[in-house]
Amino acid sequence: MKHIITIAFLAFSCCIYSQNFEGKGDQKLQIGANFQDNVIGVRVSYDYGLGQNISVGVVGGYALGLNNDLDADFGERLDIKARFNANIGSVLNIDENFDVYPGINLSLKNFGGHIGFRYFFSDGFGLFTELDTPIAKYDTGDLSPAEDIYNQFTVSFGAVFNL
């Protein structure tokens, strides 16, 4: 019985000390799936804390699953973004394991905005979801369906890791 109580206490303690955004020097790696009209892709991001509630990062995405009638080359399938986040989970004070991070990004295809949500189950692992939308597209004409990849509203979710 002592062993069961000890194991339960250790597992519970692990969850208590999980944290969302820790501020300056904090590092997050996110790996997940990206969903948009006619496309399913992969997405990887890295964020680095500059201050108590500010982080910068880089995001890479590649469209893998295209709709059958969509023909896109490598450049149309790939997107890389630099981004700025305002990590306001501690300001909202919802839960110490929860972070909300609205921000802006500059990509190969557009200037956009995003809002993301992260929840940590332990000190090193959690789940995220993120909503991205373009604010200003570089090509303002009528876009072909292939040019519309990463130039439209996207939803991503996956795993997040503290580094």
N, C-alpha and C positions, 0 to 999 in steps of 0.2 A: 504494500500500500504506500509506503514511503517513496518508493521509486516512481509510482504513478503520479503522486503529488509533486515530486521534484520535477519530473518531465513536464507536467502541465504548467508548473510555475515558470520554468525556463522558456517554454513556448509562448506563454502569455507575456513574459518580460521582453521577449524579442519583439513582439508587436507594439508594446508600449513605447519603446525607444525609436521606433521608425520616425523619420522626419521627411517633410516635403522639401522646400527650398531653404537652404541654410545660409545663403548670402554670399559674401565675397569668397571666391575660390571654390564654390560649389560646382560640381560637374555632373551632368546628366547625359546618359546615352539612351536614345529611344529607337526601337526597331519595331516596325509594324507594317500593316497593310494600308493601302490608299485606294479609296473608291471615288470614282467620278463618272460622269455620263459616258458610256461606251468603253470604259477602261477600268481595269483593276491592276494595281501596281504594288511595288515595295517602297518603303520609305525608311530612311535612317537619319537621325538628327543628333547633334551634340550641342549642349548649352553650357556656358561657363559664366558663373556669377561674378559680376563686377562690383556689386554693392549689396546692401541689405535686401533690396527688392528689384534689382536690375540684373539682367543677364543678356548675353549676346550668344549667337550660335550660327551653325550652318546646317542646312537640310539638303539631302539628296533624295531624289525620287526617280524611279524608272518604271514605265508602263509595261507590264508583262502581258496581261490578258486583254487583247483588243477585240472589239466587236467584229464579227466576221467580215463586214463590208468596209472596215476601216483599214487603210493602208498608211503606215507611218514609218519613217526612217529613224535611225538612232537619235538624231538631234531633236526630233519631235517627241520621242519617247522619254528623253532625259530632261530633268530640271534640277538646278542647283540654286539654293537661296542663301543669302545672308540675312540674319534676323535679329531683332531687338525685342526683348520681352520685359514686361512689368509683372513681376511675380507677386501677386497680391493675396495669396492664400493666408499669410500671417495677418494681413490687414483686415480681411474679411472674418478671420478667426472662426471658421466653420469647424475645422478639425485639424489637429496638428499634423496629420498624415495627408492632408488634402491641399493641393495647390491649384490656383487658377492663374493663368498667364496670358493675358491679351498682349498683342504686339503687332509690329509691322515687319514686312520682309521685302527684300529686293532680289528678284530672281532673274534668270536668263530670259524669261518670257514676260514678266510684268512686275509692277509694284503692287503689293497687296497687304492684307491684314489677316490676322488669325486670332483665335481664342482657343486655348487648350486647358485641359483638366487632367491632373495627375493624382493618383491615390496610391500611397505606399503601404504594403502589407507588412514589410519588414524594413530594416535599415538600408537594404540594398536593392529591393525589388518592389515594383508596383505596376500599375496599368495606366495607360494614357489614352485620351481621345482628343483630337484636334480638328477644328473647322477652319478652312482657309478659303479666302475669296480674293479675286483680283480687284484692285481699286482702279488702276490705270494700266491698260495693255499697251505694249510697244507698237504692235500692229493694230491700227484703229479701223482698218477695212474689214470687210466680211472675211471671217476666218473659215478655212476648210475644217472638216471634222478632225483631221490630223493636227492642224495648228491649234485647235481648241484644247488639246491635251495639256493639262496643268495651266490652262488659261480660263478656268471655270471654277465654280464652287467644288471643293473637295472635302471629303471626310476621311480621317485616318484614325486607326486605333492599333494598340499593340502593347508591348512591354517596355518599361522604363527601368533603368539601372542607375544607382548612385555609383560614381567612380571614385 
